[in-house]
Amino acid sequence: MRALDFDQVKLGQGMLKDKLDEMAAFYRGLSNDDILHYMRLDAGLPAPGQAWTGWYAHSRGMGTLGQWVSAYARLYALTGNEQDKAKAIDLIDTFWLCHDHLEGTPKALLGCRSHDAFEKLVQAHCDLQVYAQVPTRDRVVRLVRFARETLDRTRAFGDNSTEWYTIPEALFNASRIFDLPEAAEEAETWLYRDYWALFAEGRDPFARKPEAGLYSDFCHAYSHVNAFNSCAAAYRHSQDPFFLKALKAFYRFMIDTQVMATGGYGPEFEHLMPKDRIVNALRTSHDSFETQCDSYAAFRLCRHLTEIDGEAKYSDWVESLIYNAVLATIPMTPEGKVIYYSDYNMYGASKVNRQDNWTCCTGTRPLLVLDMVRQLYYQDDSGLAICQFAPSEASWTQSGQTARIRQETNFPLDDTVKFQLTLSSPDRFTLYFRRPAWLAGPMGLHVNGQIADAFEVRGYLALTRRWQDGDCIELTVPQKLWMHALDKEKNGPNAFLHGPVVLGATYTGPQTPNDHMNVRRLPERMRPVPG
């Protein structure tokens, strides 16, 4: 399967579009002079704009530049807004101008420990080429040469201070997009085989401790999930079954032992830990989930897996993150404060933006919000898969003709999803509708008011027929109140959900409800009230 891309999907009015519009307005409002201020200042060039504080001053803007260039290029592909393209081009051109002024000096923008910035810059150049039609091959060649000649190659196990193990995905992308064998060769240098082998060989995932970075007993959650995006890219490049075996085993490990009811993971200083440590962290700490970066890593992991084997189950995790992470975040502040951690503390939690300005999550946020668009639909030769239920329009090529589908719904506030097809001529193909894991009953499927003869395959309810222009489909996805237990053996800690949405409540009692009631009996007693 292949995910429909930014130029093939348009969001309709609803929660996803509201969040996309909020994000786009914020990032379009950032001045390039502010973004580039420190780079120009260090390069001895005129440097108008504000001197942003927080993490930005320390990184001189390199901590987020590549991600923001990618975001503006992708926004252009989605909206056709020429200002987004112009903004991306100005940022990358000025980066290279400052880079060339500073290369070889103590203030060089790229150095031996610039693994993270390098990876994001490579992907930014890929996105400029693909989404904004800006020729960037020559600059990618320069970046690959820089990596080969300059990046520190110690590659200590678990070193999240460099996150060196996240590099291959972008290099494999560059190799494919630009037909650059040297990019793939460089990617091979950074493969994280020692970690991936723990999963491919069925060993204890906590058997090895980080040798650098956090210097803790457990691996850094975000970067190690992200490392498996490089594992997926390595498999797609080489077809080596080692990578696929590791990838699928890691996904199972995450779902079975790490992922909470919200889709979040990695509490207490952002660790992948045994389940008893996760449960304890939910009692004692408030840094439950690095929301922006962790969600974006999981989105990409699930897209890789869906494209590789076409199963619907991966989109369940995506759905949890859409509603309980992306859409649950509050807006950023003008000075660059963003939700860094979601707080799931069992004794009381709050939703606040981080006190530091311009953290790494401000770089990831626009990519995460945009990536919701690439999670809605997938296609293969047989037809189209609808993996998320959200107001939207999509177009794809089927049997040589352009086909379109419009989706209308108030999901998850309503159980009904309606679709209408636009075809230039009748055609036979299959529509696949994801069957969510939380379903409260059988899905209903009608075409033009008549019950449809559908079948189940790979986690989808599928319908193959000769479709006509204007055909209308109505899908029912029954939801109910249910309870999730993080530790299924101990039947807790618990969260209440309606469909995919985790519920929260204001509680003012002296103790938690767990202390004086049997919460496991609540789902059968709870009733909806007007919102």
N, C-alpha and C positions, 0 to 999 in steps of 0.2 A: 504494500500500500504506500501511498504518498500523501502527505498532508497538503490540503489546499493552502496556497500561500497568500500573502498580503494583498496581491492584486486580484485575487479570486473571491475574496470574502468581504462583505460589508456588514457591519453591525447595524441592527435596527434599534429603535428606541427601547431602552430597558436598562437594567443594572450594569451590564457589561459596558454598554456604550457610555453611560454616565461616568463610569470610572475611567474609561479611555479618554473621554473629553476632558475630565479633570486633570489627568496626567499630561495630556498634550498641551493644554493651556499653560500649565506650570512650566514645562520645559521649553516651550516656544517663547515664554516670557524671559528666559535667562539670556542675558546679554553675552554675546561672544567676547566682548571686551573684558567682562568679568571672568569668564571661563579661562581666557588666555592671559590674564594679567600677570601671573607669576612667571610664566614661560617667557613672555616678552621682556619683563623686568630683568630676569636672569640673563637674557640674551643681549641686553643693552639696547633694546628697541623701544620706541615710544610705547608706554604701557598704560593706556587709559583704563578705566574700569575700577571696580571695588577690589580691595584686598580681602577676599573671603577668609574667614577664620576656621577653626576646627581642624578636621583632617585634611582639608584642602591645602592649607598653607604648608603642611609637612610634605605632601606629595607634589607640590607645585602644579597641581592639576592633573598629574599623570595617573592618579588613582581612578579617575572616572572618564578621562577623555575618550578612550577607545569605545567604551560602552555608549557614550552619548553620540558619538559619530554614527555608530551602528543604529542607535535609536532614531536619529533624524533621517537616515537613509531608509529605514523601514517605515517610518511615518510617511515619507514621500511615496513609497510604493503603495501604502494603504489609502492615502488621501489624494495624491496627485498635487499636493501643495508645493509649489516651486520654492517657497521660502524655506521649507524643510531641507530640500536638496542644497540650496545655496548656503544654508547654515552649516551643513555637514562639510561641504567643500571648503568653506572658509576655515573651519576648525582644523581640518587635516592639512591644508596647505600651510597654515600658519605654524602648526606643529612642526612640519618639516623645515620650515624656514628657521625656527628657533633651534630645532635639533642640529641643523648644520652649523649654526653659529656656536653652539655649545659643545659639539662633539669633541672629545679629547680633553675637555676641561673638567675641573672638580664639580661643576654644576651640570654636567651632561644629563640630558633627559632620560637616557637609557644607559644602564650600567650592568655589572655582572650579576646583580640580584634583581633585575627587572623582569623576572619570569612572568609575573601576573600582568604587568602593563604590556609586555610583549604579546602575550596571548590575545589580549583584548584588541590590540592594534592590528594584529593579523586578521582577526575576525572583522574588524571595522573596514579594512580594505576589501575583504570579500564582499561585505554588504554594500559598499559603495559601488562595486562593479556590478553586482547582481541586481540591486534594487534601485540604484540611481544612475546606472549606465555611465559611471565615471571610470575611465581606464586607470587601473592602479597596479597593473602587473609589475612594472619596473620597481615600484616601491616595495612590493611584497618580496621581490628578489633581494632587495637591500635588507629587509627585515630578516629573511632567512639567513643571509650571510652574517648579519649581526649575531644571531643566535648561535651560529656555528663557531664564530670567532670569539664571542665575548661572554655569553651566559655561563655562570658557574655550573659545572656539571657534577657536583658532589652527589646530588639526588638522594639526600638522606631520607630514610623511611619516615613517612608521616610529617614531613616538614611543611607545616602550613604557613610558615613565615615567607616561603616563596611560592607554594602551591605549584611546584614544577610539574607535578603529575597531571595537571589540567591542560597542558600545552598541546598534546597531540591532536585533539579534535579540530582546532583552528587550522593547524598545519595540513591535516588531511583534507579539510575543506578547500584550502588554498591550492593544494596539489590538484584536486579535481577541477576547480573553477578555472585555474590558469594553466592547466596542463604543465605543472611544475614538478617533475620527479624529485628534485632536490628538497622540496617541501615535505614530501612523504618520507624521504630518507631522514630528514631532520626529526620528523615526528617519531620515527622508530627509536631515536635516542632517548625519548622521554616516556616511553611506555612503562607503566607501573606494574610490571609483571609480578613482583613479589607480593603486592597486596591482592591483585586479582586472583593469584593462585590460591589464596586462602579459600576463595569461594569456588573456583573451578575444581579444586581437589577435595572439597567438602571438609576442610579443616576448621578449627576453632577460629571464628572471625576476630576474636580478641587475643589471639596468640602472640601477636607482635605489638610492641609499644612504640610510639613515635620516638625517633632518635633526635629530633630537633623540632623547633617551633613551639608548640604548647608545653612540651616536656611533661606530659601527663601520662596516665595509664591508658588513655583511649584516644582514638583518632578523631580529628576535626570533622564534624558532620558535613558541612556544606562542601568543602573541597573534596572530600572522599566520595560523596555522591556525585559530584561534578566529575571526578576522575573516571567514573564509569561512563560518562558521555564520551570520553576519549577511548574507553574500551569498546563502546559501540562503534565509534568511528573507525577504530582499528579493524573490527570485524567486517565492516562494510567495505573497507579498502582491501582486505586480504582474504576474507572468507575463511579465516582460520577458526575452526570450531572451539579452540581454547577460549577465545574472547566471548563467543556467544554463550558458552557454558557458564563462564564467570558472570556475565551480564545477567542471565536469567536467575542464577543462584543468588546474586546480590539483590535483585528485585524482590525475590521471595523473602530473603533475610529482612529487608526493610519493612515489607508489609506485615510479616509475622512477628517481628520483635521490636521495631523502632517507631513505626508510624502511629500517631495518636488519632483520636476521633476526628480532629480537624484536618488531618492530612499532614500536620506538622511533625517535626522530629528534631532531635539534637538539643535537648535541654542542658542546663547547667554548664555554662562556658562552651556550648556548641559541640557536644560530644556524641558519638555513637557508643552506647553503653549497654551492658546487660539490663534486662527489664527491671530487676529489683532496684537498680540505681536510677533508672528513669522514674519509677514510681516515687522513690525518695526525693528526687529532684522536684517533682510536682508538689511535694509537701513543703520544701524548704527554700526554694528559689523562685524567682520571677522571670528569669531569662529562659523561657520555655521553648522558644523556636525563633531562629533567625529568619524572619518572615520573608523578606524580599529575595535574598540570595538563595535560601534553601528551596523556596517555591520554584524559582527559575531553573535551578538544577534539576528538580524533579520533573518539571514540565518537559524539559529536553530529553531526559531519560525515558519518559513515557512515550514521547514522540518517536524516538529511535526504536523502541521496542515494538510499537504499533506498526511502524513502517517495515520492520523486519519480519514479523510473523502475523500481523493483521488481527490479533486478538483484541476484543473489546475491553478486557478487564483493566488494562492500563489506564484507560480513561476514567475509571472510578476514582483513582487517586487524584487525577487532574481535577475532576469535578469537586472533590472535597476541598482542594486548595483554592479553586476559583471562589467558592462561596464562603469559606471559613478563613481564608488568608487574604487573597487579593482584594475581594470586594469588602472585606471586613476592616481594611486599613483606613485610618483617618487621613485627611489631606496633609501634605507637607506644608511647612511654614516657609515664609519668604527667605528666612536666614538659613535654610537648608536642613531643618530638622525633620526626620522621617521615623516612622515606626521601624525600629531595628529588631526588637524582640516582641513577639506575642507573649502574653502573660497568662498561663493556665494554672496558677497556683490554686490548690484545692481549698485554701482557707481565705481566699479573697484575692481578686485580681483587678487590674485597671488597664486601660488602653491609652498609652501616651507615646508621643514621639520622643526619640532619644535626645538627651541633653547636648550631645556633640553635634556640631554642624558638619554637613557634607561627608558623612560616613560612606563606606563602600556601598551601602544599600541605596544611596541616592544615585549611584551609577547603575545599579541593577534594576531599580524600580521601573523606568520606562520600558526596558526590554521585557520585564515580567508582564506588565499590563498589556503591551502589544502582543505578547505571545499567546494570550487568550484566543486571539483571532485564528492562530494556526492550530488550535486544539479542537475546533468545531467539526471539521469535515476531513475525511480521507477518501481517496479514490484508488481503484485498481481497474484492470481491464474489464471486470465484470460489472462495475457500477460504482455507487457512492455510499460511503458509510457516514451516518450522522452520529457523532460521538458525544456532543453536548447539546443541551436543549436551551436555546437562547434566540431571541429575535435577530434574524440575519438573512442575508441573501448570498448565494454562492453560485459560481459558474464553473463549469469544467467541460472538458472535451470527451464526448462519448460517441463512439462509432464515427468519428470524423466530424461531428457537428457539435456546436456549443449548446450545452444544456444548462438550464438555470433552475434553481429551487429557492423558494422563499419560505422562511420559517417564522411563524407567529406564535407567541406563547407568553404567558405570565408566570411560567415556571421559575422558581419552585413554589410560588404562592398559589399555583393552580396545577392540576394534574394533566391538563390537556395541551397538546402541541399540534398545531396545524401546519401543513405544507401545501404548496402549490407549485407545479412544474410548468416550465416554459420550454417548449421544444419546437424546432423548425419543421420537424417531421416525426411521425411515430417511430418509436425505437424500443427494442427489447433489452432490458438491463435489470440489475438488481439494486434495490435500496436496502441498506442495512441500518437498523436502528439499535443502538446499544441498549442492552438489558442491564440496568443498574443493579448492583448487589443488594441495595436496600429495598427493592421492590416489595410492596405490601400485598401484591396479588398479581395475576396474569396481566400482561400488557394487552391493551385493546388496539386493533388496527382496522380502520375502515378506509376504503377508497371510493370516492364519489358517493358516500353514504352507505355503501355495502360492506359487509364483513369481508375481510381479505383473507385469503388462504396463505398464511405465512408459515415459515419454518425457522428453526433455531440452528445457528451455526456460529462457532467461535465466540459465543457470548452476545450475538446479535439476534434480533428478530428480523428475518430477511423476507423480502417479497420480490419475486422475479415475475415480470409480466411485460407485455407490450404496452408501453406508456404512450399516452396521447397528450398533446399540448393542452394545458389547462387542468389536467388531472389534479384532484384535491385529495390529500391524505390527512386523516385525523388519527393521532396516536394518543393513547391514554397510558400514563405512567403512575400507577397508584402509589401514594405515599401514606405513611402512618408514623406515629410517634414510636420510637424504639430506643433501646439503651445499648450503648457500646461499652464494652469492658476492655480496658487496655491489657490487663492480664486475665486471660480467659480461664486459667486454672483457679485463680483466686476470685474471679468474677468482679474485678475492680482494678483501678479506680474507674468510675462510671461517668459517662456523659450522655445526655439526652439529645436525640436528634429527631427532626421531622424530615424524612427523605434524606438528602445529603447535608442538611443544615444543622450545625450544632447550636443548641439553644443555650441562652444565658439568662440569668435572673438577678434582680437586685434583692439582696437578703440582708436584713438588719438584726437578726437574732444574735444572742451571745455566743452561740456555737454554730458549727456547720450543720446542715441538715443531716449529714451522715451520722452525727453523734446521737440523734434522738429519733430517727425514723428508719424504716426499711425502705430505702430508696428504690430497691428493685421492684417494688410493687407500684411505684408511681406511674409508669407508663399506662397501665390499665385504668388509672383513676384520673389522669389529667385530661382537661378539656380545653379546646381553643377559646380564647376571649378576643373581643375586638381589639385591633391594634391601633 
